[in-house]
Amino acid sequence: MPLLFLRDESGMVIMGGSARHRLSPVCSHLDHRLPMNSFGFLARKRLPTPARLLLGVVLLSALGGLANHARAAELQDRATYSDAVVPFLRQHCTACHGAEEAGAGLRLDTLEPDFLSPQSAGAWVEVMDQINLGQMPPEGEPRPEAERLRRVTSWIADELRFAEKRRSGAGRGVIMRRLNRFEVANTLRDLLHLQFLPGESPLDQLPPDGTAEGFDKVATALMLDPSLLEQYFQVASQVAQRAIVDGPPQYPTRRMRYELEETANNRAIDYLCANPAIECRENEIVLMADATRSFGVMKYGDTRDEIPTSGLYRIRVRAWGTPGAEGHPVRMRFRQDHPQDDQQLLLETEVTDQPTVYEAVVPRDPKCGEYHVEILNPARFRLTSSVGVQFRREQQEASAENDFATALRLQSRQQLESLTFSRPNPETADTGRLAKLYVDWIECEGPLYEQWPPRSHQQLLFRGEGATEDLDYATEIFRRFLPRAYRRPITDEDLQSVMAVVEAELAAGRSFHDAIRAGLTVTLCSPHFLFLIEPAGDDGGGDAHRNDAHRNDAHRDDEHGGDDAISDDQPGVPRRLNDWELATRLSYFLWSSMPDERLFDLAAAGRLHQPEVLLAEVDRMLADEKAAALIDSFAAQWLKTDAFLAFAPDQRTYRDYSPALGEAMVREPLAFFREVLQSNESLLSFVDSDWTMVNETLADFYGLSDVSGDAFRRVVLPDDSPRGGLLGMAGVALMGSDGVRTKPVHRGAYVRDVLFNDPPDPPPPGVGEVEPNIQGERLTVRQRLIQHQQIASCAACHLRIDCYGLALENFNVIGQWRTRQDGEDFRGDRTPPIDPSGVLPNGQAFDSFAEFKSLLLQRPERVARGLSEKMLTYALGRGIDARDRSTVDALVDQLVAEDYRLQTLIRGIVTSKPFQQK
């Protein structure tokens, strides 16, 4: 049935409906019906309000949700409700919360077990919280047994989780999913061959997406509102402006060089040559300490800026070094002034003893200032004078007490006796023994262009310069472009909806390039681009999408067999995805981006669904560099690495910690996942392994030798190292702390959630971690946690969480291995020993971290099931529920049969029914 047409006050038709492509029984597919007056592109031209232009997207999303309407109340465990919960409420609650007396406005005698209803679910949450807090039943009333309390609260928590899974798992009826901002950025990169600079990517300009089931790919969390729509419009406009250019670049590529021997001739910085740590020579400058300056002599052309415009620049420096008496390699840092600390470093490296040109291509912007080269292992030309420092301290103390006479007397004595804060270091008198960095010249070349006009321009305006720029050419441009943008064959209506804008622009006298930009903007704001649309019940969107090969009955019977076949035609029955939809689902699973030409070609040929072809594509895609998106998106969210640096460690207590170390802690588990994926290791490596991934910073922290540089590499661990697996990584320990002390409950919850996909029930409101020691007490975290477990309403949950966290107590706040308590007020050699022992919920006891990991490995299927559920959720864009149990079982069976290899799991998901059907 057709939808309404929306017009603004000028009579402009914003959106229209069409019954051609059936999205669900209750709504139709929407297409843009575009303005008959001018559609301006630049901000200075008249634009229709973006929210009006994209209102149809909101309607599309809302109407699509109708297919996801709440079903009748359904319980996961109705038996417990009938046998335990109802009797409990009648015995202990309804007297005060019934028809005659509804205490706190809460009636429990009529409370329905409908957890899909916000009102009903809220009431059940209140019941659970009050029981957990020990406030219900109230004081003076008979106290139920702890096991009865646990059974009721656990049932409520389980049903809440089940209802949430049903909501997020209703993807069998969800006909579309909005691309998240990571996918939008990747798709624009691949669609238009764009390279985004820091701060200019859609990932930077769009707000964070909502999450469900731990991921930002679940359809129910990816809502739309007018402000987000306007931001999409702004991003689309900026992309269109970049994709199509007018004339030559405003700033051609130029090379700026500074010969460092000119320092002595520059009156502004010739003082550097008077520094005993710097030697100015005829052809170079020699650094034994400190750094050089460029002081404004590397301006771009006639501008006043070193960097005229944001872009990529090639930075080069010709340098070499001599190690000096100690024999350590000379390390050089090349940096540029910038108000943001993370934008200052250009390159950092060891230098050889032969003149060498070192270079890097880095993004730069006009905020950049002068350049500096410094030696990172300098000699100490000045030593601190303890007498001078003491005089200065006494002066400050006298001034603070308003004893200015004493302060002046001390200052006069210091000047008369030359009691300075530092004094020359006699060991640097012989500079021949010192490490030296020789710098010949520094250079900046840019802005760099891969080609001009850029590839995006040449792809769109495919006929090149001098082509006749008319409506026929514009039509052909979008006839070629839209199938890639919409990730499927297009209909005449698809093309006409965009061409209406282009035609209106040309009729209004806009330039051809502006008209194409306007059409491109509309395309990138279309629901066909912003959403992954998989219509339910028919062939997936009209004749243009039909895949005859995909509908081959013989293929269907061969692969799924008779009664188990997936229907393509029966309304309300799951249908197989056509090859275009399968290509899209596959690419957004493994690449978080659009299909490439190979996938499009296979879809057009109707071959992608063939098992041998599909698995070959999985192997090809995993070997592609774009598979890094699986690490950056799936692994980062599964392992929760964004939470690792939530609390900064106390610098006074944990002096080995640094921002560089923190960054390495975040990168380690992602590098570990990459290695497991690329080498097809067992996923049980996340529980324990004899190797890990480190760079120089992390290797030094772990006490591992022979690792240099910032790149992560695989290293074999010593036999006595505790670092193998995820739980031995410092970042996990840091995440499970508050910067001062460890938090075993947080660590235990992390283990259950990440390794088993079994997050604990939510705590009562206002109940946080175990409190710090009160004054005069010196209880360990373990002792305080055991005290906390004595509270009846807390014991049941903590017994199923704390053992997993206490097993990690040998790792302190920053992940250092310890055998005695540290942090908080624990200092010295007589602090209490660490006790990592515990008993798992199944009754198995352990005395050490190593024994704990060995017990986890005794149940490998539990780890395999947890990761299978997580990755299946990510791949499908919806939560999973009981109806997916057979699929998860099959995935686990495949993993067991193939030694738990990670790529086995990925292949199993791609070939599963839920992945290949709608």
Secondary structure in CASP SS format (residue, H / E / C, confidence):
PFRMAT SS
TARGET T0000
AUTHOR 0000-0000-0000
METHOD secondary structure of the structure
MODEL  1
M C 1.00
P C 1.00
L C 1.00
L C 1.00
F C 1.00
L E 1.00
R E 1.00
D C 1.00
E C 1.00
S C 1.00
G C 1.00
M C 1.00
V E 1.00
I E 1.00
M E 1.00
G E 1.00
G E 1.00
S E 1.00
A E 1.00
R E 1.00
H E 1.00
R E 1.00
L E 1.00
S E 1.00
P C 1.00
V C 1.00
C E 1.00
S E 1.00
H E 1.00
L E 1.00
D E 1.00
H E 1.00
R C 1.00
L C 1.00
P C 1.00
M C 1.00
N C 1.00
S C 1.00
F C 1.00
G C 1.00
F C 1.00
L C 1.00
A C 1.00
R C 1.00
K C 1.00
R C 1.00
L C 1.00
P C 1.00
T C 1.00
P H 1.00
A H 1.00
R H 1.00
L H 1.00
L C 1.00
L H 1.00
G H 1.00
V H 1.00
V H 1.00
L H 1.00
L H 1.00
S H 1.00
A H 1.00
L H 1.00
G H 1.00
G H 1.00
L H 1.00
A C 1.00
N C 1.00
H C 1.00
A C 1.00
R C 1.00
A C 1.00
A C 1.00
E C 1.00
L C 1.00
Q C 1.00
D C 1.00
R H 1.00
A H 1.00
T H 1.00
Y H 1.00
S H 1.00
D H 1.00
A H 1.00
V H 1.00
V H 1.00
P H 1.00
F H 1.00
L H 1.00
R H 1.00
Q H 1.00
H H 1.00
C C 1.00
T C 1.00
A C 1.00
C C 1.00
H E 1.00
G C 1.00
A C 1.00
E C 1.00
E C 1.00
A E 1.00
G H 1.00
A H 1.00
G H 1.00
L C 1.00
R C 1.00
L C 1.00
D C 1.00
T C 1.00
L C 1.00
E C 1.00
P C 1.00
D C 1.00
F C 1.00
L C 1.00
S C 1.00
P H 1.00
Q H 1.00
S H 1.00
A H 1.00
G H 1.00
A H 1.00
W H 1.00
V H 1.00
E H 1.00
V H 1.00
M H 1.00
D H 1.00
Q H 1.00
I H 1.00
N H 1.00
L C 1.00
G C 1.00
Q C 1.00
M C 1.00
P C 1.00
P C 1.00
E C 1.00
G C 1.00
E C 1.00
P C 1.00
R C 1.00
P C 1.00
E C 1.00
A H 1.00
E H 1.00
R H 1.00
L H 1.00
R H 1.00
R H 1.00
V H 1.00
T H 1.00
S H 1.00
W H 1.00
I H 1.00
A H 1.00
D H 1.00
E H 1.00
L H 1.00
R H 1.00
F H 1.00
A H 1.00
E H 1.00
K H 1.00
R H 1.00
R H 1.00
S H 1.00
G C 1.00
A H 1.00
G H 1.00
R H 1.00
G C 1.00
V C 1.00
I C 1.00
M E 1.00
R E 1.00
R E 1.00
L C 1.00
N C 1.00
R H 1.00
F H 1.00
E H 1.00
V H 1.00
A H 1.00
N H 1.00
T H 1.00
L H 1.00
R H 1.00
D H 1.00
L H 1.00
L H 1.00
H C 1.00
L C 1.00
Q C 1.00
F C 1.00
L C 1.00
P C 1.00
G C 1.00
E C 1.00
S C 1.00
P H 1.00
L H 1.00
D H 1.00
Q H 1.00
L C 1.00
P C 1.00
P C 1.00
D C 1.00
G C 1.00
T C 1.00
A E 1.00
E C 1.00
G C 1.00
F E 1.00
D C 1.00
K C 1.00
V C 1.00
A H 1.00
T H 1.00
A H 1.00
L C 1.00
M C 1.00
L C 1.00
D C 1.00
P H 1.00
S H 1.00
L H 1.00
L H 1.00
E H 1.00
Q H 1.00
Y H 1.00
F H 1.00
Q H 1.00
V H 1.00
A H 1.00
S H 1.00
Q H 1.00
V H 1.00
A H 1.00
Q H 1.00
R H 1.00
A H 1.00
I C 1.00
V C 1.00
D C 1.00
G C 1.00
P C 1.00
P C 1.00
Q C 1.00
Y C 1.00
P C 1.00
T C 1.00
R E 1.00
R E 1.00
M E 1.00
R E 1.00
Y E 1.00
E E 1.00
L H 1.00
E H 1.00
E H 1.00
T H 1.00
A H 1.00
N H 1.00
N C 1.00
R C 1.00
A C 1.00
I C 1.00
D H 1.00
Y H 1.00
L H 1.00
C H 1.00
A H 1.00
N C 1.00
P C 1.00
A C 1.00
I E 1.00
E E 1.00
C E 1.00
R C 1.00
E C 1.00
N C 1.00
E C 1.00
I E 1.00
V E 1.00
L E 1.00
M C 1.00
A C 1.00
D C 1.00
A E 1.00
T C 1.00
R C 1.00
S C 1.00
F C 1.00
G C 1.00
V C 1.00
M C 1.00
K C 1.00
Y C 1.00
G C 1.00
D C 1.00
T C 1.00
R C 1.00
D C 1.00
E C 1.00
I C 1.00
P C 1.00
T C 1.00
S C 1.00
G E 1.00
L E 1.00
Y E 1.00
R E 1.00
I E 1.00
R E 1.00
V E 1.00
R E 1.00
A E 1.00
W E 1.00
G E 1.00
T E 1.00
P C 1.00
G C 1.00
A C 1.00
E C 1.00
G C 1.00
H C 1.00
P C 1.00
V C 1.00
R E 1.00
M E 1.00
R E 1.00
F E 1.00
R E 1.00
Q E 1.00
D C 1.00
H C 1.00
P C 1.00
Q C 1.00
D H 1.00
D H 1.00
Q H 1.00
Q C 1.00
L E 1.00
L E 1.00
L E 1.00
E E 1.00
T E 1.00
E E 1.00
V C 1.00
T C 1.00
D C 1.00
Q C 1.00
P C 1.00
T E 1.00
V E 1.00
Y E 1.00
E E 1.00
A E 1.00
V E 1.00
V E 1.00
P E 1.00
R E 1.00
D C 1.00
P C 1.00
K C 1.00
C C 1.00
G C 1.00
E C 1.00
Y E 1.00
H E 1.00
V E 1.00
E E 1.00
I E 1.00
L C 1.00
N C 1.00
P C 1.00
A C 1.00
R C 1.00
F C 1.00
R E 1.00
L E 1.00
T E 1.00
S C 1.00
S H 1.00
V H 1.00
G H 1.00
V H 1.00
Q H 1.00
F H 1.00
R H 1.00
R H 1.00
E H 1.00
Q H 1.00
Q H 1.00
E H 1.00
A H 1.00
S H 1.00
A H 1.00
E C 1.00
N C 1.00
D C 1.00
F H 1.00
A H 1.00
T H 1.00
A H 1.00
L H 1.00
R H 1.00
L H 1.00
Q H 1.00
S H 1.00
R H 1.00
Q H 1.00
Q H 1.00
L H 1.00
E C 1.00
S C 1.00
L C 1.00
T C 1.00
F C 1.00
S E 1.00
R E 1.00
P E 1.00
N C 1.00
P H 1.00
E H 1.00
T H 1.00
A C 1.00
D C 1.00
T H 1.00
G H 1.00
R H 1.00
L C 1.00
A C 1.00
K E 1.00
L E 1.00
Y E 1.00
V E 1.00
D E 1.00
W E 1.00
I E 1.00
E E 1.00
C E 1.00
E E 1.00
G E 1.00
P C 1.00
L C 1.00
Y C 1.00
E C 1.00
Q C 1.00
W C 1.00
P C 1.00
P C 1.00
R H 1.00
S H 1.00
H H 1.00
Q H 1.00
Q H 1.00
L H 1.00
L C 1.00
F C 1.00
R C 1.00
G C 1.00
E C 1.00
G C 1.00
A C 1.00
T C 1.00
E C 1.00
D C 1.00
L H 1.00
D H 1.00
Y H 1.00
A H 1.00
T H 1.00
E H 1.00
I H 1.00
F H 1.00
R H 1.00
R H 1.00
F H 1.00
L H 1.00
P H 1.00
R H 1.00
A H 1.00
Y H 1.00
R C 1.00
R C 1.00
P C 1.00
I C 1.00
T C 1.00
D H 1.00
E H 1.00
D H 1.00
L H 1.00
Q H 1.00
S H 1.00
V H 1.00
M H 1.00
A H 1.00
V H 1.00
V H 1.00
E H 1.00
A H 1.00
E H 1.00
L H 1.00
A H 1.00
A C 1.00
G C 1.00
R C 1.00
S C 1.00
F H 1.00
H H 1.00
D H 1.00
A H 1.00
I H 1.00
R H 1.00
A H 1.00
G H 1.00
L H 1.00
T H 1.00
V H 1.00
T H 1.00
L H 1.00
C H 1.00
S C 1.00
P H 1.00
H H 1.00
F H 1.00
L H 1.00
F E 1.00
L E 1.00
I E 1.00
E C 1.00
P C 1.00
A C 1.00
G C 1.00
D C 1.00
D C 1.00
G C 1.00
G C 1.00
G C 1.00
D H 1.00
A H 1.00
H H 1.00
R C 1.00
N C 1.00
D C 1.00
A H 1.00
H H 1.00
R H 1.00
N C 1.00
D H 1.00
A H 1.00
H H 1.00
R H 1.00
D H 1.00
D H 1.00
E H 1.00
H H 1.00
G C 1.00
G H 1.00
D H 1.00
D H 1.00
A C 1.00
I C 1.00
S C 1.00
D C 1.00
D C 1.00
Q C 1.00
P C 1.00
G C 1.00
V C 1.00
P C 1.00
R C 1.00
R E 1.00
L C 1.00
N C 1.00
D H 1.00
W H 1.00
E H 1.00
L H 1.00
A H 1.00
T H 1.00
R H 1.00
L H 1.00
S H 1.00
Y H 1.00
F H 1.00
L H 1.00
W C 1.00
S C 1.00
S C 1.00
M C 1.00
P C 1.00
D C 1.00
E H 1.00
R H 1.00
L H 1.00
F H 1.00
D H 1.00
L H 1.00
A H 1.00
A H 1.00
A H 1.00
G C 1.00
R C 1.00
L C 1.00
H C 1.00
Q C 1.00
P H 1.00
E H 1.00
V H 1.00
L H 1.00
L H 1.00
A H 1.00
E H 1.00
V H 1.00
D H 1.00
R H 1.00
M H 1.00
L H 1.00
A H 1.00
D C 1.00
E H 1.00
K H 1.00
A H 1.00
A H 1.00
A H 1.00
L H 1.00
I H 1.00
D H 1.00
S H 1.00
F H 1.00
A H 1.00
A H 1.00
Q H 1.00
W H 1.00
L C 1.00
K C 1.00
T H 1.00
D H 1.00
A H 1.00
F C 1.00
L C 1.00
A C 1.00
F C 1.00
A C 1.00
P C 1.00
D C 1.00
Q C 1.00
R C 1.00
T C 1.00
Y C 1.00
R C 1.00
D C 1.00
Y C 1.00
S C 1.00
P H 1.00
A H 1.00
L H 1.00
G H 1.00
E H 1.00
A H 1.00
M H 1.00
V H 1.00
R H 1.00
E H 1.00
P H 1.00
L H 1.00
A H 1.00
F H 1.00
F H 1.00
R H 1.00
E H 1.00
V H 1.00
L H 1.00
Q H 1.00
S C 1.00
N C 1.00
E C 1.00
S E 1.00
L H 1.00
L H 1.00
S H 1.00
F H 1.00
V C 1.00
D C 1.00
S C 1.00
D C 1.00
W E 1.00
T E 1.00
M E 1.00
V E 1.00
N C 1.00
E H 1.00
T H 1.00
L H 1.00
A H 1.00
D H 1.00
F H 1.00
Y H 1.00
G C 1.00
L C 1.00
S C 1.00
D C 1.00
V C 1.00
S C 1.00
G C 1.00
D C 1.00
A C 1.00
F C 1.00
R E 1.00
R E 1.00
V E 1.00
V E 1.00
L C 1.00
P C 1.00
D C 1.00
D C 1.00
S C 1.00
P C 1.00
R C 1.00
G C 1.00
G C 1.00
L H 1.00
L H 1.00
G H 1.00
M C 1.00
A H 1.00
G H 1.00
V H 1.00
A H 1.00
L H 1.00
M H 1.00
G C 1.00
S E 1.00
D C 1.00
G C 1.00
V C 1.00
R C 1.00
T E 1.00
K C 1.00
P H 1.00
V H 1.00
H H 1.00
R H 1.00
G H 1.00
A H 1.00
Y H 1.00
V H 1.00
R H 1.00
D H 1.00
V H 1.00
L H 1.00
F H 1.00
N C 1.00
D C 1.00
P C 1.00
P C 1.00
D C 1.00
P C 1.00
P C 1.00
P C 1.00
P C 1.00
G C 1.00
V C 1.00
G C 1.00
E C 1.00
V C 1.00
E C 1.00
P C 1.00
N C 1.00
I C 1.00
Q C 1.00
G C 1.00
E C 1.00
R C 1.00
L C 1.00
T C 1.00
V H 1.00
R H 1.00
Q H 1.00
R H 1.00
L H 1.00
I H 1.00
Q H 1.00
H H 1.00
Q H 1.00
Q C 1.00
I C 1.00
A H 1.00
S H 1.00
C H 1.00
A H 1.00
A H 1.00
C H 1.00
H H 1.00
L C 1.00
R C 1.00
I C 1.00
D H 1.00
C H 1.00
Y H 1.00
G H 1.00
L H 1.00
A C 1.00
L C 1.00
E C 1.00
N C 1.00
F E 1.00
N C 1.00
V C 1.00
I C 1.00
G C 1.00
Q C 1.00
W E 1.00
R C 1.00
T C 1.00
R E 1.00
Q C 1.00
D C 1.00
G E 1.00
E C 1.00
D C 1.00
F E 1.00
R C 1.00
G C 1.00
D C 1.00
R C 1.00
T C 1.00
P C 1.00
P E 1.00
I C 1.00
D C 1.00
P C 1.00
S C 1.00
G E 1.00
V E 1.00
L C 1.00
P C 1.00
N C 1.00
G C 1.00
Q C 1.00
A E 1.00
F E 1.00
D C 1.00
S C 1.00
F H 1.00
A H 1.00
E H 1.00
F H 1.00
K H 1.00
S H 1.00
L H 1.00
L H 1.00
L H 1.00
Q C 1.00
R C 1.00
P H 1.00
E H 1.00
R H 1.00
V H 1.00
A H 1.00
R H 1.00
G H 1.00
L H 1.00
S H 1.00
E H 1.00
K H 1.00
M H 1.00
L H 1.00
T H 1.00
Y H 1.00
A H 1.00
L H 1.00
G C 1.00
R C 1.00
G C 1.00
I C 1.00
D C 1.00
A H 1.00
R H 1.00
D H 1.00
R H 1.00
S H 1.00
T H 1.00
V H 1.00
D H 1.00
A H 1.00
L H 1.00
V H 1.00
D H 1.00
Q H 1.00
L H 1.00
V H 1.00
A H 1.00
E C 1.00
D C 1.00
Y C 1.00
R E 1.00
L H 1.00
Q H 1.00
T H 1.00
L H 1.00
I H 1.00
R H 1.00
G H 1.00
I H 1.00
V H 1.00
T C 1.00
S C 1.00
K H 1.00
P H 1.00
F H 1.00
Q H 1.00
Q E 1.00
K C 1.00
END
